[in-house]
Amino acid sequence: MLVFPKKVYARENTTLEKKIEKVSEKKEKELWYLGNKPFACRPDALEVAKVFVKKLCYHSLNYPVEKKLHYGKKGRPKTTTEPFGERWYISGELEKELKAIERKRAFKGVFIIASNETDIKKLSAAQLLEVYKAQGTSVEKGFRFLNDPMFFTERKLRDALKAQGQMITTRASNAWIKRCGIWVVA
């Protein structure tokens, strides 16, 4: 059963907007530095711009590459001075990619409640939600170990050592660890 609480959606949407603003500020700063960096040729500037665009999640960038003549010295050149060379600069402005933002927003505030009972007559969606809420947070607490990176690290360590015929000792001096990886003695 899919559940879509409006309060959760509003909270997660606000968080998403804050995240987009942070990313916008960061990418604007990166673009400013990129726009002030001179490139020797147009293909180099285009390649760097393409790499920058690939890193954008919530934005798009039109990146015209402009050629500026280089005179070898600082300041305004004399009208008779010949250019020493040319440099290429990336210019452009970030625009919010509304489709990408809407795709992210579509999955906010939705969660799934699964049950073994498939007969809707025995347990309706409203009853399922009521039973779920009555449990409190005990269900989430039972599965929070899945979010712990040590869970998968410890599992890989156990499997690797088992393949080598070795064992892990714990603080309790057990021959084999059955708890989380925090118990492993270094």
RANOR-V626849 format. One record per residue. N is the residue number from 0. RES is the residue in one small letter. NEAR is the number of other ideal C-beta (glycine too) atoms within 8 Angstrom. Layout:
n=(N:N)
res=(RES:RES)
near=(NEAR:NEAR)
This chain:
n=(0:1:2:3:4:5:6:7:8:9:10:11:12:13:14:15:16:17:18:19:20:21:22:23:24:25:26:27:28:29:30:31:32:33:34:35:36:37:38:39:40:41:42:43:44:45:46:47:48:49:50:51:52:53:54:55:56:57:58:59:60:61:62:63:64:65:66:67:68:69:70:71:72:73:74:75:76:77:78:79:80:81:82:83:84:85:86:87:88:89:90:91:92:93:94:95:96:97:98:99:100:101:102:103:104:105:106:107:108:109:110:111:112:113:114:115:116:117:118:119:120:121:122:123:124:125:126:127:128:129:130:131:132:133:134:135:136:137:138:139:140:141:142:143:144:145:146:147:148:149:150:151:152:153:154:155:156:157:158:159:160:161:162:163:164:165:166:167:168:169:170:171:172:173:174:175:176:177:178:179:180:181:182:183:184:185)
res=(m:l:v:f:p:k:k:v:y:a:r:e:n:t:t:l:e:k:k:i:e:k:v:s:e:k:k:e:k:e:l:w:y:l:g:n:k:p:f:a:c:r:p:d:a:l:e:v:a:k:v:f:v:k:k:l:c:y:h:s:l:n:y:p:v:e:k:k:l:h:y:g:k:k:g:r:p:k:t:t:t:e:p:f:g:e:r:w:y:i:s:g:e:l:e:k:e:l:k:a:i:e:r:k:r:a:f:k:g:v:f:i:i:a:s:n:e:t:d:i:k:k:l:s:a:a:q:l:l:e:v:y:k:a:q:g:t:s:v:e:k:g:f:r:f:l:n:d:p:m:f:f:t:e:r:k:l:r:d:a:l:k:a:q:g:q:m:i:t:t:r:a:s:n:a:w:i:k:r:c:g:i:w:v:v:a)
near=(9:6:9:7:7:7:6:9:12:9:9:10:11:8:8:12:8:8:8:11:8:8:11:12:8:8:11:9:8:9:14:8:8:11:10:6:9:7:13:6:7:9:6:10:13:10:8:12:14:8:8:14:10:6:6:12:6:11:12:8:13:7:11:7:13:7:8:8:8:10:8:5:5:2:4:3:8:5:4:3:7:3:9:6:7:8:11:15:13:16:8:11:6:12:8:9:10:6:6:9:12:8:8:10:9:6:6:10:11:9:6:7:9:4:8:3:7:5:6:7:4:5:9:7:7:6:8:13:11:8:9:9:7:6:8:5:6:7:8:7:7:6:7:8:7:6:4:8:5:9:11:7:9:12:8:8:11:10:8:8:10:8:6:6:4:6:6:10:8:11:5:5:5:8:4:6:12:4:6:9:10:6:10:10:6:2)
